[in-house]
């Protein structure tokens, strides 16, 4: 917590991000900032647009409106340039390079931080060897960090599920990011593995990397995050500390639904039926049905 | 995973719970005697006459001196004997069978039966009836049959997990063999010697195949296929692979030296010509392997890049039919050809590599055809006069490199180097360069990026890889390598015509055969496309009587291969694991099997 005393800078600043797919607005003018040394959670019911928002941040989607900037510079909408700038991510459904070894997966993550092109690979000068050795050393260090160093030579597809998740994080860390985006890092994990993942995220934060995490596991989120934003139907509903979010009635409503104000009486049923009948007759004027809460 | 380790350590001990099954219910001792007696009979038979007339190719009439197909039966029978004796536990032969014991014997005896049976059939067919068979053929044939029956009665190397009821299942099971345990490390110089000797034998076998006539080649093919599978099952090839993986530069040198010795062993220039054509084909296939095997881009028009290189070199090399009145030195022609191919690669790649999968295949297929048709039309009447249309560019002069005229015969140390032999050595240099380029680019940041793109393009871009850029590099590199080969091809074949660069043809190289060589040989490997190209060149060249059925058989062979060995003849470790759901074979080495268990496996067998 000593890091808090140093001046916090804004790592990620997304403002007014809107993503429309044809007529469907998946994300509607969402603002979100992540500061250095912070773990921010992004929660919301299924289909709320969390992953779409992630894809907008990382350049997989070009947002219809709004802009995303990283440490003050506006990010280009190309995934590899976003990674180059310093944002790394994992995927909701694990996307490792299944037929590469564990070590090779992490080495691929080093791509943006090494510059050896085809010529140096063909000529194999001392610079190339040094860079390869450095990459290997760094990759092994990361495997050490997540505890997979002993499985460096295994194919990543043969790892158990939890280790694949970890490896995906190591691969993302290999690109030396300033911000790590985790898309449901504990999906499918048992409580012990979830706890280990928590420790891992804290350890990553302690290395000075800001983390933005999507998760459905509320205990995980509220243990972990300094700040939580709630996304519902593409819009940011509320943002604040765990307590604020947990106490917010709208959040509860979004997850559990609102209780009826009284049971639906016969009168209401009749009203609805009448409205439907009228609509079927293709009549233009329907009775006002928008009952604003 | 745990089950696997227990299975591995358990199988040599042959736990009584699962008894090894044999295909035929024979007592093992009797089966072994049958194999020995049968192989010995087959071996002795080869020293007798098999037919009465020399009109069957290879002269099988001499008693006391095996010739032609008899030699192949002889070698097969001798190997069967050797492996059977090794299985008996004869001292000094144990090194032959670190892996399977009885499955290699079965495979070898099947090979002998196949070769002998084929020879008898061919004699009968050629001369009109089985009356033309002399007793020697019958002795060998019946001996081979007895050996196979005996081998079918040998217990299988792996204990049956479940009782196999049908004979076919039992046969398939008894062909399986355990993987060899880790070898004890020998002194470096012995390992290097083993590699060198293996390459020497390999070269000898290949040279034998190149020189063989149709009938002999079929027998050669049967024995080689069964023999190579047998060596694989016996664990010798896996052992060799670990050695070559350990001494890669030695292997590379040994392979180059062995290949360079080939023209010196040839007296007939036509065999050296086959050699140089195989090398051209193999080199282009290896270039295609960068594109297909590493980057995963399906290119169906790859032969066009060979054509671009060949046409460019032909145009600037002083052919009288060339529209350019220039005569570049060879190095300049090579660079021009490669540069032209590179340019075409980029021009074709830049718009199309934004497509994925099938679309790219279709566009490249189209480009291949466009190239050929354009070369046809640039003849002065349908278009500007550049390539002389369908007549092509004839009379491409021979090369002269450093005062060494490749067009004439040379005498070196008493060996005659013919014109094709000269070009063979030149082409070998290019092949070596391409092998190095493949290896070095594959094992680097850019090579990993290619594989990552192949595996999952979205994840790869999310890891900071500029997908378009690295794909374009792969495509352009592949094109350049084909261009290199094309420049030599133009000189070797004197003249080039558009019809040499078809999508599918009975004569390689063409796009379909190139792709087949890569897939059949093994994607992403170095030796795979080389072996695949050699086979795909030799088989059509040697079996010309199959002309009409060639493409049909070719298709059939590809289907069978994809069904039974989808990773190709030479599998890289990755592909092997990808296609066969073995549970955790990639654990580096099974260290818990020291030398003692090998002996146990032999005693139990």
Interface residues (C-beta under 8 A of the other chain):
Chain A: X58 X60 X78 X79 X80 X83 X84 X88 X89 X91 X95 X96 X97 X98 X99 X100 X101 X104 X107 X108 X109 X110 X111 X112 X114 X116 X117 X118 X120 X121 X122 X124 X128 X131 X132 X135 X153 X154 X155 X158 X171 X172 X175
Chain B: X436 X437 X440 X441 X443 X444 X445 X446 X447 X448 X449 X451 X452 X455 X456 X458 X459 X460 X461 X462 X463 X464 X465 X466 X467 X473 X477 X574 X575 X577 X578 X583 X584 X586 X587 X588
